[in-house]
């Protein structure tokens, strides 16, 4: 399966075609079809991942798990704190989680949810 195949599958599930997706996301025509032979740019693959609420790894066929939370174990660190001081590594993981949550919030706002 290719990234293009994944996007087509997700489009089908939403009842749209790739051309409509490109229009909705302000991606130039036929860009996504080019992903069959060239790697997508980060900004465009991120737009598609946000639109479908899936991980970039899922779109790139690096995982079959669509769920962003399960692909990102950082959420457990932010959810649990036993009162000890945070390490620098833990603080960075929390910052990553904050960016992840902000990205999801923005994607939902963009989709009008």
C-alpha positions in Angstrom: 0.0 0.0 0.0 1.2 3.5 -0.8 0.5 6.9 0.8 -1.8 7.6 -2.2 -3.7 4.4 -1.5 -4.1 5.4 2.1 -5.4 8.8 1.2 -7.8 7.4 -1.4 -9.1 4.9 1.3 -9.7 7.8 3.8 -11.4 9.9 1.1 -13.7 7.0 0.3 -14.6 6.7 3.9 -15.6 10.4 3.9 -17.5 10.2 0.6 -15.1 12.6 -1.2 -12.5 12.2 -3.9 -8.8 13.2 -3.9 -9.5 16.3 -6.0 -12.1 17.5 -3.5 -9.7 16.9 -0.7 -7.0 19.0 -2.5 -9.5 21.8 -2.9 -10.6 21.7 0.7 -7.0 21.8 1.9 -5.8 24.3 -0.6 -3.3 21.8 -2.1 -2.5 22.2 -5.8 -4.3 19.9 -8.2 -2.8 16.4 -8.7 -0.3 16.9 -5.9 -1.6 14.0 -3.9 -1.5 11.7 -7.0 2.2 12.5 -7.3 2.7 10.9 -3.9 2.6 7.5 -5.7 6.1 8.2 -7.1 7.5 11.0 -4.9 7.6 11.7 -1.2 5.0 14.2 0.1 6.2 17.5 1.6 5.8 17.7 5.3 3.3 20.6 5.2 1.0 18.9 2.8 1.1 15.5 4.5 0.4 17.2 7.8 -2.7 19.0 6.4 -4.0 15.6 5.2 -3.3 13.9 8.5 -5.0 16.7 10.4 -8.0 16.6 8.1 -8.6 12.9 8.6 -7.4 13.0 12.3 -4.7 10.3 11.7 -1.0 10.2 12.2 1.5 11.0 9.6 3.0 7.6 10.2 -0.3 6.1 9.2 -0.4 8.0 6.0 3.2 7.0 5.2 2.3 3.4 5.8 4.7 3.1 8.7 1.9 1.9 11.0 -1.6 0.5 10.5 -2.8 2.3 13.6 -4.9 5.4 12.7 -5.2 6.5 16.3 -2.9 9.4 17.1 -3.1 8.9 20.9 -1.9 5.3 20.7 0.9 6.4 18.3 2.0 9.0 20.8 2.9 7.6 24.2 3.7 11.1 25.6 0.1 11.5 26.8 0.7 9.2 29.8 3.5 11.4 31.2 1.3 14.5 31.1 -1.6 12.6 32.7 0.4 11.2 35.7 2.5 13.0 38.2 3.6 11.6 41.5 4.8 14.8 43.0 8.5 14.5 42.2 10.4 17.1 40.2 10.3 16.8 36.4 13.5 15.8 34.5 14.5 17.8 31.4 13.5 14.8 29.3 10.0 14.7 30.9 9.5 18.4 30.4 10.3 18.1 26.7 7.9 15.2 26.4 5.2 17.3 28.1 6.0 20.2 25.6 5.6 17.7 22.7 2.3 16.6 24.1 1.1 20.3 24.4 2.1 20.8 20.7 0.2 17.7 19.8 -3.0 18.8 21.6 -2.7 22.3 20.0 -2.4 20.7 16.6 -5.4 18.5 17.1 -7.4 21.5 18.4 -6.5 23.5 15.3 -7.4 20.6 13.0 -10.8 20.3 14.6 -11.4 24.1 14.3 -10.3 23.9 10.7 -12.9 21.1 10.1 -15.6 23.1 11.9 -16.1 20.7 14.8 
